[in-house]
Amino acid sequence: MSLGLLLPIGLAALAALLAPLLLHLDRQSESRPTDFAALRWLSARLRPRRQLRLEELWLLLLRLLLVASVALLFAQPVLFGAQGGRPWVLVAPGVDAGSAPAQVSVPGAEWHWLAVGFPAIESAPPAAPQPLASLLREIDATLPVNTAVTVVVPETVDGLDGERPRLARRVAWRQVSAVGSEARLSVASDAALSGQKLATRPPQFVIRYAADRAASVRYLRAAAISWQVSATPADGAAQASPVLLKDAETGAVDAAPLTQPVPADARWLAWLAPGELPPAIRAWIENGGVALLDERAVLPAGVQPVGSWHEADGELLASSAAMGKGRVVILGRALLPETFPQLLAPEFPAGLRAALEPAPSPPQRAFSQALRPLPGGPQFPEVPRLVDSWLALLAAALFAIERWFASSARRGRAP
């Protein structure tokens, strides 16, 4: 271990050590010289030499130590390289706190919930979902390096953040039974485990357009047909299924004027009409639908779109905003080749689908083995341990002893 100072400028208070020294030296002025008769015959040049003599050395030493301790307290001393204390056991939410000590034996350990703040195990279990991966990184950065850590988890855990944690220390990973019935995850199929893609067919794309927007329908129809053709069958073959090929050949895309109602099972809608949204269309979006809107569409008050679809050079193509449970994607310009040249680019269908589809969220639940930390994490600077409390107690004790010595000296001094 080594001692350090967080505020070295506080040592400037050591200049106050001169105060006790000057106080004790000034006490010599209290003595008065007394003339003796024999001294009259001595030469005036022969004068006795005055010697500096400090009285009450123990009291002076106490006062010097008191001033030094206060000055050191101002400098905020800390200890580096502190040895690890008692081992820690972190219990993930979902584990029965009463039965966990019987299943995991760690003598002399401190038991805490693997939750924000790391509360003691005696407290109520956390109700809200906890970011377990982030909490493991936090405890790795804050606890002393030599402190042993054991993590107790159920079979399945929540609170993942898309990356398996990598810690600087090795933790003991213990899996126990969960509270009540054990949670189970559905096992992926052999094809998914081998990296093969499952058949994905995009939601039905419905197009409703005004008369002056009919020229834009052909480009949206072509994009929707390309989605159908590019859908990958379950066996991973390159060709599309017969149903999808039939849709591509016949151009089976629901495109009609604005007077035609929107099917109840539609999830994607291209509403190519300027002005405010009709109440029925607005209610359909707020109930979970996704709509591609004309560049001159008027959004309801309070809906603020942000740029979501950009060209490679940063040019804005469309913006998106949330409306109730659904989303709207507002085009940046009219869907015509002269104003929207990206319509003729081969990547337009993929870009349009990416704008309509929300980004896939990372998995939130997995088997606990998927969260087991990996070694080789970053080494964080050691958190120093403050020793100001002990130094404050020492200063208080020195002050009490100094006062006792000072009062005793005055009582013992002759009047």
N, C-alpha and C positions, 0 to 999 in steps of 0.2 A: 504494500500500500504506500501511497505517496500523498503528501499534503499539498494542496493548491489554494489559491485565493481567487475568488470571483471578482473582487473589487480591491485590487492592490493599493489604490490611492487612499484607502482607509487607513493604511499604515502611517499616513501623515499625522494622525493623532498621537503617534509616539512622541511628538515634540512636547506633549504635555508632561512627559517625565521630568522636565525641568522644574515643574511646579513643586513637587515634594522636596526635591533637592534644595531649591531656594528657600522653601519654608523652614527646613531644618537648619540651614546655614544662618538664616536670619535670627534664629533663637539665641545665637551667641551675643547679640547686642543687648540681651537682657542682663548679662553680667556686668557689674560696675567695678572698676579698679579701686583698690584700697592702698593708700600710701602708708609705708612703714618708715619708722624713724631712721633705720639703718640705711635706707635707700637714698637718704639725703646726701651722704658722703660719697656716693658712687658718681662717676662721671656721667654727664648727660648724654654722652655718645653711646654709652653702654646701656642700651634698652633691651629688655627681654623680647625675644622674637615671638610674635603671635603665630600660633599654629591653628590651622583649620581643623576643627574636630566636630564630627557629626554625632549628635546625641540621639539616643533611642533608635539604635540601628534596626532592631526588629520591626519597629513601627514604620521606619522609612522603607524597609524592604517590602512590607505588606502593601504600602501605598504605591510603590513602584510596580509591583505585580498587578495591583488592581488597575492602574492606568494602562499597563501593557495588555491586559486581558480585554479591556474595553476597546482599545485600538484594534486589536486582532478581531474582535467581534464586528467592528465596522468594516473590516476587510473581507468578511464572509468566507471563512475557511471551509474547504471541502476536502473529502478523501476520495482519491482515485484508487482503483484496483481493489475495491472491497470484495471480500470473500462472499461466495454465495451463501444465503441463509437457508431457511427451511425449504424443502422441496414444495413445489406447487402442483396441485391437481385441479385441472380445469374440466368442468362438467358441461357438456353441450346441452342446450334445451332439448327436452324430449326424453332425457334419462331420468329415471326415478332416483331422486337424491337420497331417499332412505335406504335403498338396496345397493346403491353404487359402492359405498365403502366395504360392503361384504363381498362384492365381486372383484374389487380392485384394492389391493393392500399396498399402501405406501406409508410406512411408519413415520410419524412426526411431520406429516405434510400439512400444508394449508390448503383447504378446499374452497374453490371459488367457482361461480358460474362462468361459463364462457359467453359473457354478455358485456355490453357496454358498461364500463366502470368496474368490471370484475367483482361483483358483489359476493359476499360470503355465502356459502352453501346453505347456511341456516335461514337466509332470507327467502322470500317467495320466488319461485322460478319465473324467469322473464316471460311475458305474454306475447310481446311483439317479436316478429322474426329478427334474428340477429345476423350481422355480417361476419360469419364465422371465419372466413379466410382473412379478412382484414384484421380481425381481433387476434388471430394467431401471429400475424406480422407485428402487431403492436406489442404483444407480450414478449416477442423475441427481441424487440428493440429496447424495451424498458427494464426487464429483469437483468440482474447481474449474470455474467457469462456462465459462472459456475453453478447457477441455480438449476436444479433438475426440474423438468416440466413433464407432467403426464396429462394426456388429453383423453377424456372418457367420452365416447360418442355412441349414439345408437346405430342401427344398421343403415339407416338413411338419414341424410342431413340436408338442411336448407342453407341459404346464405352464401351460395357460391357467387363468384364474380368473374367467371370465365377463364380463370388462370389458376392452376394448382400452386398453392403457396410454396415458396422456397425459403427456408429459414437457415440462419447461421448455426443454430444449435440443433442437436438431435433430440426429438421428443419421443416419449413412450406413447404409443397409440393403442388404446384399449377399447374394444367394441363390446358393449353390453346390451342387454335387452332394453327396449324402449318402454315408455309408460303405456300400460294397457296393451292393446293388440299391436303387434309389430307392423310397421309400415312396410309395404312391398312396392317395388318398382316393376313395371312390366319389362320383360326382357326383350331386347330388340331381336329382330329376325336374323337368321344367318346371312341373308343377303345384305342387310344393313351393316352387320358387323364386318363383312368382307369388303365394305366400301362401295357396294353397288347402289345405284340410285333407284328409289321407288318411283312409280308412275305418278307424275304430278300434272294435273290439268288445271289451268287457271280458272278463276271464277268466271261465270257468264258475263260477257261484256255487252252492255246495252247502250245504244247510241240514239239520242234524241236530238234533232237539229232543226233550226229555223230554216226558212226557205233560202235566205241569202248565205247560209253556211253549208249548203249541200255539196259544194265543191271540196270541202274538207273531209267528208265522210269516207271517201275512197281510201284515204291514207290511214284512218283509224281502222277501217275494215281490214286492210292489208296487214296491219300490225296484229290485230286479233287473230287472223288466220295463221300468221307465222307463229304465234304462241301455241296454237293447237298442233301444228305440224311438228314443232320442236319439242313437244312433250315426250319424255323418255319412258318407254314401257318398263315394266318391272324386271324383265329379264336382261335389261341393259343393252338390248339390240339397238342398232342405229336407226332402223326404220320405225315409222309411227304405226299405231294400231289402225285397223280398217275404219273404225268409227271416226278417228281424228282425220284420216285421209278423206273421208266422205265430207266432213265439215269443210275441209280446205277446198275440195273440188266444187262444192255447191255454194261456197261462200255463206255458210249458215251463221251469220252474225245478225243479231236483232238490231237493225237500224231502221228508224221510222221517224216521221215528223213529230213535232212536239205534242200533237193532239193524242198520240197513242200513249196509253198508261204504261208505267214501268212495272214489269213483272215483280211479284212479291219475293221471288227467290233470287233476284239480281243482287250482286254485291258490288259490281263496278258499273258506273254510269258515266257516259260522256254527254254532258248537257251543253250543247253548242247553241247558245242563245244569249243575247245581251240583256242587261237589265237585272232586276231583282229575281230571286228564285221564287217559284210558286210555293204556296204553303205545303202542298203535298210532297214536292221534291225536298223541301227543307226538312220536313218531318222524317222523310225516308233517310236522309243523311244523318240526322241526329239520332236515329235508331240504330246506327251502325254501318250505314252505307258509305262507299267511297265514290266521289264524283269528280270527274275531270270537267272543269268549267271553262267557258269562253273567256277570252282576255278582257271582254267588256262586261263581264258579270259583276253584279253589285252584291257584296257580302253583307250579312246582317251586322248590326252594330256590335262592337266588342270582339269581332273575329279579326285577328291581326296575322296575316300570312307572313311567312319567312321563306327566303330562298332555299329550295330543296333540290332543284335539278339544274345543273350547270354544265356548260360545254367544257371541253378540255382547256380552253384558254380562259375560263372563268366567266364566260358570258352566261347570264341568267336565262334559262329557258322556261322555268315554271317555279311557282311558290306553293307552299302547302300550309294548311292550318287545321286545327281540330274544331269540330262542330258537334257538341254533344258526345255521343259514342262513336261518331264517324269522322271522316276526314274529307277535305276538299283540296284539289290540286288546281291552281289557277294558271292558265297558260300565259306566257309573257307576250305573245303576239298571235296573229291569226295563223291558222294551220293551212298555209299556202306556200308553195315552193319559193315564191319571190320574197316572202317575209319570214318564212321558217325553212331555210335551206336544209336543215337537219332532217326534214321529212324524207329526203332522197338518200340519206346515208344508211348503210346497212345496219348500223347499230341503233337506229331509231326505235324499233320495236322493243329491244331490250331496255333502252333508257326509259321508255314510256312505262313499261311494266315495273321497273324498279321504282319509278315515281309513285305508282299506284299502290304497290305492295309496301307495307311497313317493314322496316328493318327487323330481321329476326332477333329476338331477345336471347341472351345467353341462358344456358340451363340454370335453373334455380334449385333443383333437387337432384341428388345423385346418391349412389352408395357411398358410405363413409370412407371406403378405401380410395375413392376418387379425390377426396380432400386431404388424404394423408400427405403431410409436408415432405418436400424433397430437400436433401441437404445441399450445401453450397450457396446459401443465401448471402446477401450483402452484410458486411460487418458494419454496424452502426457505432458511432462514437459512444464511449461509455458514459452513462449518466452519473455525474459525481454525487456523492452523498454529503449533505450539509451536516456540519457538526456545531452549528451555532447554538443549539439548545444546550449541549453540554458546556459550551463555553460561557453561556449566560448563567448557568448554575454555578460555575466556578467563580465568575465575577461577583455574583450575589454572596457566595460564601466568603470571599476575600473582603468584601465590604463589611459584612457582619463581624468578621474577626478584627478588621482594622478599627471599627468603632469600639469594640470591646477593649482592644489594646489602648486606644487613645483615651478612653474614659478611665481606665485603670491607671495610666500614667499621670493623669491630672489628679486623681485621688491620692496617689502616693507622693505627689510633689509637696514639699514643705511650703507653708504659706509665707 
